[in-house]
Amino acid sequence: MEITTTTENGAVFAAVSGRVDGSNAKQFEDGLMAGVGEDSQALVLDLAELSYISSAGLRAILLTAKNLGKRNSKFLICSLNPAVAEIFSISGFDRIITIMKTRDEARASLS
């Protein structure tokens, strides 16, 4: 698993590649929160290159969303591939976290 972050207009975009499972879920959560500063208005999680996420990874996403909510920062996920989208659908995460089709769509929703 690799996380690459960039900042655009006060929003942090984190692109994740590889797999997130029990062996690296804590590292995943810590990596997401490390990229988000106190003045960040939003975190957009780009999962285009994520091949798999386990329940431990979903838990890390939920904890990240909760932490961002306490800061009044927005949290969006974008660019789910079909396999990961199915996991989000089965788990119900697609009903509790805002998911956008593309990074551009996520960027536009922050304006």
C-alpha positions in Angstrom: 0.0 0.0 0.0 1.2 3.5 -0.9 -0.4 6.8 -0.1 0.5 10.0 -2.1 -0.9 13.3 -1.0 -1.3 16.7 -2.7 -3.0 19.8 -1.5 -5.2 22.0 -3.7 -7.0 25.1 -2.4 -7.1 23.9 1.2 -8.2 20.3 0.4 -5.9 17.3 0.7 -6.1 14.7 -2.1 -4.8 11.3 -1.0 -4.3 8.6 -3.7 -4.0 5.1 -2.4 -2.6 2.2 -4.3 -2.2 -1.5 -3.6 -4.1 -3.3 -0.9 -5.4 -2.3 2.6 -6.0 -5.1 5.0 -5.3 -6.1 8.6 -1.6 -6.0 8.1 -1.4 -2.3 7.2 -4.8 -0.7 8.2 -3.3 1.2 11.1 -0.5 2.5 8.8 -3.2 3.5 6.3 -5.2 5.4 8.9 -2.1 7.1 10.3 -1.0 8.0 6.7 -4.3 9.6 5.9 -4.4 11.7 9.1 -0.8 12.7 8.8 -1.5 14.4 5.5 -4.4 16.5 6.9 -3.4 19.7 8.7 -5.5 21.6 11.2 -6.4 24.1 8.5 -7.3 21.5 5.9 -10.9 22.0 4.7 -11.3 18.6 3.2 -9.8 15.2 2.5 -10.5 13.5 -0.8 -9.5 9.9 -0.8 -8.8 8.7 -4.4 -9.1 4.9 -4.6 -8.6 4.4 -8.3 -5.5 2.3 -7.8 -6.7 0.4 -4.7 -7.0 -3.2 -5.6 -8.5 -4.5 -2.3 -9.8 -3.3 1.1 -10.7 -5.5 4.0 -13.0 -4.7 7.0 -9.9 -3.4 8.9 -9.4 -0.9 6.0 -13.0 0.1 6.1 -12.7 0.6 9.9 -9.7 2.9 9.2 -11.8 4.9 6.7 -14.6 5.2 9.3 -12.3 6.4 12.0 -10.7 9.0 9.6 -14.2 10.3 8.7 -15.1 10.6 12.4 -11.8 12.5 13.1 -12.4 14.8 10.2 -16.0 15.4 11.3 -14.7 16.6 14.7 -12.6 19.2 12.8 -15.6 20.2 10.6 -13.6 19.1 7.5 -15.3 17.4 4.6 -14.5 13.8 3.6 -15.1 12.4 0.2 -14.0 9.3 -1.6 -13.6 9.1 -5.4 -12.7 6.9 -8.3 -13.7 3.5 -6.9 -12.8 0.6 -9.2 -15.6 -2.0 -9.6 -14.2 -4.5 -7.1 -13.7 -1.9 -4.3 -17.1 -0.3 -5.2 -18.7 -3.7 -4.6 -17.1 -3.9 -1.1 -18.3 -0.4 -0.3 -21.8 -1.4 -1.5 -22.0 -4.6 0.4 -20.8 -3.0 3.6 -23.1 0.0 3.3 -20.3 2.5 3.2 -21.7 3.9 0.0 -24.7 5.1 2.1 -22.7 6.7 4.9 -19.7 8.3 3.1 -20.0 10.6 0.1 -18.5 8.9 -3.0 -17.9 10.7 -6.2 -17.2 9.0 -9.6 -14.0 11.0 -10.4 -11.4 13.2 -8.8 -12.7 16.1 -10.9 -16.2 15.6 -9.7 -14.9 15.5 -6.1 -12.9 18.7 -6.7 -15.9 20.5 -8.2 -18.1 19.5 -5.2 -15.7 21.3 -2.8 -16.2 24.6 -4.6 
